[in-house]
Amino acid sequence: MDKNLTSRQKQAIETKRRLYRSAVELFKQYPYDEVKITDICEKANVSVGVFYHYFESKRDILHEAYLNFDNELEEALEIVKTTSPIDNIISIVEMYLDKTANIGPKYRNLFLRNELEMGYDDITSRKRESYQEVLENVKAAVDQGLLIGDENEITDDILRCLKGIVYHWSLYEGSIDLVEEGLRIAKILIDYYSKK
């Protein structure tokens, strides 16, 4: 935390974090629709009025969780850079799948539901850091002759397949090894575009 914050500001930040963490824990344990705001407040040891000071609804917490996932992935991507764009693509895919697997299929279903309800589309998805990182490395691989084809098409194919695998994994509550299956499919696509 910033040293220049007052004790009241620090307390406010901690209260919001406590509400957020409490909600996330409950969302992982119980169906989203069964978790009430009063349950979140009870777990965080705050009043319902305090909840509404920081969040308008449970959906706001879910939206913040979605943004936090992206931010954590973005921070992790900063560390990964190698000299090979193909290795970078594989690393990005593996990191995304690993982070997704760690949050669990039930909780990931909430993200998917939120995407549908918030109206996320291809344009929104293309603005995400993970998409841009894959695209940047696909462009480099195409420029180096390692991949053959349109960089946007290749990037879209890789990420659409990953979304499909994540969807399957979420829908069937972890019935496959997400990381292993996702990497297998990504490598098949990379192999396809390297020989096209």
Secondary structure, 3 states (H helix, E strand, C coil): CCCCCCHHHHHHHHHHHHHHHHHHHHHHHCCHHHCCHHHHHHHHCCCHHHHHHHCCCHHHHHHHHHHHHHHHHHHHHHHHCCCCHHHHHHHHHHHHHHHHHHHCHHHHHHHHHHHHHHCCCHHHHHCCHHHHHHHHHHHHHHHCCCCCCCHHHHHHHHHHHHHHHHHHHHHCCCCCCHHHHHHHHHHHHHHHHHHC
